[in-house]
Amino acid sequence: IMREIKFRGKSIKTGEWIYGYYYKKAVPLQCFDEGKEEKPKGFIIYPGFADWNMPRSMYEAEVIPETVGQYTGLKDKSGKEIYEDDILGFVTDTKWIVGLKNGAFTLYYNNANINILYDCFIEYEEITHLKIIGNIHDNPELLKEGE
């Protein structure tokens, strides 16, 4: 079974989430800026609106690299797509974070009381009990102990 490969990232200009396909664009070399090295910039490409069988225009938006996350191919119990760095609520008060480890998506959380990182690979049966309650970029307060 093939899963859909797509990404999301926060727009540098608007701070809104953009969903589509991620790529990095190298910064053009400039002779007169010796010693100044810029990192490649990250972009999400996404389709625009079209009707009357016209081709869709494709747009690109520069995104904040730290916010880019890949779609896991899974949905939570409400049918919402799950991306890396989403925070999932379980039946208990435990809050799980979606991550990528050794090429596979995982669920993990930090237990501040014993300083151990727990993780497990995501299985479809687990997702049917989980709901997205936020993500680490928009809702870091959800990860504080006791909240």
C-alpha distance (Angstrom), angle and dihedral (degrees) to the residues before:
residue distance angle dihedral
I1 . . .
M2 3.77 . .
R3 3.77 118.3 .
E4 3.76 124.5 -151.6
I5 3.80 112.1 -98.7
K6 3.79 111.3 -145.3
F7 3.75 140.0 133.1
R8 3.77 143.0 -151.0
G9 3.78 131.4 -148.4
K10 3.80 138.4 166.4
S11 3.80 115.1 -99.2
I12 3.80 113.8 -116.3
K13 3.82 90.2 -142.9
T14 3.81 102.4 44.5
G15 3.81 106.4 15.5
E16 3.83 88.3 -130.1
W17 3.81 122.8 132.5
I18 3.81 114.6 -100.8
Y19 3.83 119.8 -160.9
G20 3.79 124.3 -157.8
Y21 3.79 140.4 69.7
Y22 3.81 122.4 -19.5
Y23 3.78 127.4 -138.8
K24 3.80 138.5 158.8
K25 3.77 121.4 -128.7
A26 3.79 119.2 -154.3
V27 3.78 115.4 -127.2
P28 3.84 111.8 -114.1
L29 3.80 114.1 -104.1
Q30 3.78 114.8 -110.5
C31 3.80 120.9 -162.6
F32 3.79 96.5 -153.6
D33 3.82 96.3 54.2
E34 3.80 98.8 70.0
G35 3.76 114.0 172.8
K36 3.79 92.9 17.7
E37 3.78 108.5 107.9
E38 3.78 119.7 -177.6
K39 3.78 123.9 -160.2
P40 3.81 120.0 -122.3
K41 3.79 113.5 -90.4
G42 3.80 122.9 -123.3
F43 3.80 123.1 -131.9
I44 3.79 137.9 -177.5
I45 3.81 115.3 -144.4
Y46 3.79 116.1 -152.3
P47 3.82 136.0 171.5
G48 3.79 122.4 -106.5
F49 3.78 128.9 -143.0
A50 3.82 122.5 -73.0
D51 3.79 135.6 169.7
W52 3.79 139.1 177.7
N53 3.82 90.0 47.6
M54 3.80 91.7 -66.1
P55 3.80 117.7 149.1
R56 3.79 115.7 -96.3
S57 3.78 117.6 -113.3
M58 3.79 116.0 -127.6
Y59 3.78 120.0 -135.1
E60 3.77 132.9 -167.6
A61 3.78 130.4 -151.3
E62 3.79 126.0 -169.3
V63 3.79 109.5 -123.5
I64 3.80 136.5 -161.7
P65 3.83 102.6 -98.7
E66 3.82 95.0 -141.4
T67 3.82 90.8 58.7
V68 3.81 97.6 54.0
G69 3.80 112.4 116.1
Q70 3.79 133.5 170.7
Y71 3.80 125.3 -124.1
T72 3.81 110.1 -110.2
G73 3.80 94.6 -148.4
L74 3.82 88.3 -117.7
K75 3.80 133.9 103.1
D76 3.79 129.9 -148.4
K77 3.80 124.5 -119.0
S78 3.83 89.4 -81.1
G79 3.81 93.2 53.0
K80 3.83 94.5 -106.3
E81 3.83 116.9 144.3
I82 3.82 114.3 -106.6
Y83 3.82 118.4 -136.0
E84 3.79 133.7 -177.4
D85 3.83 111.8 -79.3
D86 3.80 93.6 26.7
I87 3.79 115.1 137.6
L88 3.78 113.2 -132.9
G89 3.80 124.9 -160.4
F90 3.78 118.5 -141.1
V91 3.79 130.5 -159.8
T92 3.82 86.6 -89.0
D93 3.80 124.7 51.7
T94 3.81 90.5 -92.6
K95 3.80 112.7 122.7
W96 3.80 115.7 -151.8
I97 3.81 125.8 -158.5
V98 3.80 121.3 -147.4
G99 3.81 112.4 -128.3
L100 3.77 142.7 161.9
K101 3.82 119.9 -115.7
N102 3.81 126.3 170.6
G103 3.81 90.8 -15.3
A104 3.82 95.3 -52.9
F105 3.78 130.6 98.7
T106 3.80 114.3 -112.7
L107 3.77 140.2 -175.9
Y108 3.80 116.7 -131.7
Y109 3.77 142.8 163.8
N110 3.78 137.7 -177.2
N111 3.76 118.1 -124.4
A112 3.81 103.6 -151.9
N113 3.81 91.7 -162.4
I114 3.79 96.1 64.7
N115 3.83 102.1 16.5
I116 3.80 96.7 -129.2
L117 3.78 126.2 136.2
Y118 3.80 111.5 -135.2
D119 3.77 120.1 -163.4
C120 3.78 140.5 167.6
F121 3.76 136.0 176.2
I122 3.78 115.0 -98.0
E123 3.77 116.0 -106.8
Y124 3.78 123.8 -171.0
E125 3.81 93.4 -120.2
E126 3.81 90.7 59.0
I127 3.79 93.8 53.0
T128 3.79 93.9 59.5
H129 3.83 87.9 69.9
L130 3.82 97.0 44.3
K131 3.79 130.6 84.9
I132 3.81 128.8 -166.3
I133 3.80 107.4 -113.3
G134 3.81 97.3 172.0
N135 3.79 141.7 -57.2
I136 3.80 135.6 -95.0
H137 3.82 93.1 -106.1
D138 3.81 100.0 51.1
N139 3.80 99.5 27.4
P140 3.84 111.4 32.5
E141 3.79 88.8 147.5
L142 3.82 88.8 71.2
L143 3.79 89.2 70.0
K144 3.80 95.4 57.2
E145 3.78 113.8 110.1
G146 3.80 114.8 -101.0
E147 3.82 97.6 18.7
